[in-house]
Amino acid sequence: MSLLSVKCKLIPDASTAEKLSRTVDQFAGACNHALQVARRENAWNKFALQKLVYRELRERFGLSANLAVRAIARVGKRKGHKVGGFKATSVDYDQRILSLNIADEVVSLSTVEGRVKVPLHIAGYQRHLLRTAKSIQGGQLVRGRDSSWYVHLWCEYDDPPVLDPQGMLGVDLGIVNIATDSDGETYSGKHLNSVRHRHRRLRKKLQKKGTKSAERRLKKLSGKERRFANDVNHRISKRIVAKAQRTERAIALEDLQGIRERVRLRRPQRATLHSWAFFDLGRKLRYKAERAGVPLVWVDPKNTSRQCPACGHTERANRPTQALFRCVACGCSGPADCFAAVNIGRRAAVIQPNAGV
């Protein structure tokens, strides 16, 4: 079985929105109180912590039995976090306190003031995901930055037949080109980067201005850029997974965790790197690959862009420019991103030898 979170926008009236808001606030307060007790008593086991705080969470914060249990479960995941608490942004739900009527586009949720039914907007793709789900395991109520409301529904699906890969499609993630595969196909980030450069200049002007209208414009600009980047990553990940499925290959990706701390770049490049969602694209590739039954293999990114795919010689001088690779040992030359993707695919084939390239 696999789980996928489907996000839908809620459309509550003023009275219902107030109930949702109070529930989020009380749930966060309950989580922070339980967190204090867990740290003081070193009680991170869900059942041990429940014995200590369950009754107080219900009486002091007005949570129903299931909401109190969900708050305790959330705290149990914080073991090892020495500082920090929970912000009042979301509430976790299980199947007993959340139900969905797809036909009427209504979700039923428990709040601190009883059960409420909230209309929600379901787009075509979301409707398809919800209708094809085997079951809905619960979800999460989320309060947006602009006081909007969303519900993330946790949908369970039967695992699709896993592809028996006949090769590897290596994918190199970058800044100039968002992705390049080992076939030489480029998924350009030129338009995305131009939009971000334009927004960066505008942000700088608005921040310097400092008025209330400038602050409102900055908030609107941030949401617009985030939605645009999210759409770009969705389209690119969909194309890559569809290609791998069509050609019966697994996908090979670099494990880019911590890349922001590892790489050294000039100031303009740093701004581009820190504004680009490496993790988001990798996450979209992962869940789309799972849904399609396409294996995904993560490899060590070290020297993938400096190693010659012909002779194996590895040296920094092999990259005379950002775009060009030219081996100083054998003279092999070509597009640097494509050669890196070839190296990624070959490393993955070693990890998963039955899918040789």
N, C-alpha and C positions, 0 to 999 in steps of 0.2 A: 504494500500500500504506500501511496505517496500523498503528501499534503501540499496544498497550494492555497495561498491567501488571496482572496478576491475582494478588492476594495470597492465599496459602493458609497455614494453620498447620501446622507440622511437629509430629510426635509421636515424638521420638527416645527411645530408652532411655538409661540413664545412661552406658553406654559410648560410644554414638554421640554423645550430647551433648558428651562430653569431646573427641571427635575434631573435632566442629564448632567447639567453643570454641577449641581449639588452632589450627585453620585460620584462624579470624577473627583471632586474635592475631598469627599469623605473617604473614598477608596485610597487616595494618596495619603491622607492622614493616617488611616489604618495601617497601610504598608510601612510608613515611617515609624509608627509606634512599635509594630512587630519587629522592625529592623533593629531598633534600640534594644529591645528585649533579647533578640537573637545574639547581638554582639555582647551584651552584658552577661548572658548565661551560656554563651557559646553553644546555642541550641539551633543548629541549622537543619536538622532532620525535620521534615514536614510534620510528622506525627508528634514529635517532642515539642515543637514550637506551638502546635495547635493546642496542646494541653495547657500551655502557659498563657496564651493570649486570646483564644477563641471567644470565650464568654465576654471579655472586655471589648473586643472589636465589635461584637454585636450590640452591646449595651451603650458603649461610649460613642460609636460612630454610626450606629443605626443600620448596619449592614445586614442583609439577609444571611441565612446559613451558608448558602453557596458562594455569595460574594465574599464572606469572611474567609472561607476555605481558599478561594482564588487569590485573595490578598496574601495569605500565608504561603501559598505555593510560589507566588512571585518573589517573596522575600527569601525563600530557600535557595533561589538561583543567585542571590547576591553574596554567597559565601566567599570570603577572601577579599571583598571590597572593604578597605579600611575606612574610607571616607565617602561622603556623598549620600544622598537619599533619593527619594522618588518625587518627581514633579507631577503636578496635577494635570496630566495630559491624556490618560487612557484608563480603561477598566477591562479586565479579562473576564470572559464569559465561557461557560461550558454549555452542553446541550440542554441542561435542565433549566437554565435561566435565559436562553436565547432560542428563538425559533423564527423561521422565515417562511413567508407565503410569497412564492415567486409570482404567481398569477396576479395577485393584488398589489405586488410590489410594496409589501409591508413587513417590517421586522418587529418582533415582540421582545422587549428587554426588561429585566428586573432593575428597579432603581431603589433608592432609599425611601421613596414615597410610593412604592408599589409598582406593579407591572404597567408598562406603557407600550402602545403600538405606534410605530413611527413610519411614515411613508419614506421610501427611498427611491433613488433614481438608478435604474439598471440599464446600462447600454447593451447593445447587441452582443459584443464579445463576452461581456460579463454574464449575460443571460445564458449564453452557450456553455460557459464554464460551470455555472450553477446547475443547469439542467443535466449536464453529463456527469456531475459529481455523484459518487456512490452514497455519500452522506455528508452532512455538515456537522463538524465536531465542536462547534462553538465559534468564538470570534473575539474581537476586541473593539470596544467603543473608543473612538479617538476624537479629541477636540482639536480642531485645526488652529493655525496661528491667527486667522481672522474670525474666530468664533464660529467657524463652519464645523459641521459634524460628519463623521464618517464611521462606517462599520467595516472591519476587515473580517470576512467570513472564512473560516478554516475548512476548506473542502477536501474531502478524502476521495482518492481515485484508485481504481485498480491499476497496478503497474502494467504498462504496455509491454509487448514482447520486446526484449532487449536485442538490438541489432548485433549480429555477428560481424564485426567490422573486417573489411577486406583491405584496410589501410588506415593511415592517419592524415587528418587535415590539420596541419599545424597553423596556429593563429598567433601573430605577433601584434600586441597592443602598443599603440604609440600616441604621440601628441599631434604631429602633422597629419598623419593618417591614423584614424582611430583604430583601425584593424587592417592587417594584410595577411592573406592566407598563403599556404605553401604552393598554391596553383598560380600565384602572382596576382590574384584579384585584390584590389584595394578598396577599402571602405572609407572614403575620404571624410576627414573632419574639417575640411577647409571652410565650409559654410558655418558649421558650429563654432569654430574658432573665431571667425570674423564677427559673428553675433556676440560672442563673449568679449572680444576686444572692444566692440562698440559699447556694450553695456558697462565694461570696466571704466571707460573714459567718462561715460555719463554718471556712473556712481561717484567717481572722484569729484566731479563738478557739484553734484547734489550734496555730498558730504561736506564740501567746503562751504556751500550755501547755508546749510544748517537750519533752515526754516521748517515749520510744521508741514507745509505743503511739500517741501523737499523730502521730508521723512516719509510721508504717505507715498510719494512717487518711488522712493527707494524700496519700500515694502512691496509695492505692485511689481516693480522691475524684477525683484528677487524671485517672486513666484512665477513670473513669465519665463525667465531664463531656466528655472528648474524644470518646468513643464516641457520646454523645448528640448532640453538635454535628455529628459526621460523618454520622449518620443523618439529621438534619434537612436538612443541605445536599444529601444524596443525593436526598431526596424532593422538595425544592424544585426542584433542577436537572432532575429527571426530568419534573416537571409542566410546566416552562417549555419544555423541548425538545419534549415531546409536543404542546403547544399550537401551537408554531411549525410543526411538521411537519404537523399536522392542518389548519392555516389557510394553509399554503404561504407562510410568511413567513420571512425571515432574522431572526436575533437581533442586536440592537444593545446593547452594554454599554459602560459607562465604563471607561477604562483607569485603574484605581485604584492603580497602583504608586506607593509612597511616600506614600499617604494619611495614614499615621500621623505622618509628619514635617510634612505640609502643614497639616493642620487644627488649629484651636485650640478647645478645648472645656473646659467645667468639669470638675472632678475626677471626679464620678460618671460623666459621659459618657466621659471618657478611659478609665476602667476598662472600660466596656462596649466601646468601640472596640478596645482592645488585646486583649480576650479573644475578639473575633469574627473568624472566619476568612474575610476577604474573598478572599484568594488561593485558599483551598480551594474556595469556591463557584465562583469563576471557572474554576478548573481542571476541576471536575466539569462545568460547563456546556460547556466547550470540548470535552472528549473525548466527552461524550454527543451533542453537536451533530455532531461528526465522524462518529460511528458511525451517526447518523440521516441524514447527508447534508444537514444544515441549515447554511447559511453563517452565520458569526458575525463581526460587525464590531465593532472596538474604536474608541471615539471619545474625544476630549479632554473631560474632565469639567468644564472651567472654565465656571462660570456656568450650568450646565444647570439648577440649582435656582433661579436668580434671573432667568432670561429668560422673558418673557411669550410663551406659545405663540400668542397672538392677534396682538399688534402688534410683538413683538420687543424691546420695551423691557427693558433690563437694569439692575437696581439692587438693592442690598441691602435697601432698604425694601420691596421686593415680597414679602418673607417676614416678615410681622408676627409669626408664630409658627412653630414647627417643622412643624406639620401644615398650615397654611393658606398659600396663595399669593393675593395680591391686588395686581394691577398698579396702581401709582400713576399711570400714564399713561392707560390706557383703562378701568380698573375691572374687567377680567376677573379672576374669582376661582374658586378650586376647590382640590382636594387637591394639596398641594405635590408629593408624591412622584409622583403621576400626571402632572402637568404636566412634571416633570423627565424622566420616561420618554418623553413625547411629544417633547420636545426632543432626547433621545438618539436616538430613531428617525429624526428629521428630519436630524440631522447625519450619521447613518450612510447615509441615502439619497443624500446629496451625495457621500460616498465611493464608494458603490456605486449609481450612478444608475439602473441597470436594475431596481432594486427600490424604486421610488418608493412613498411612503406616501400 
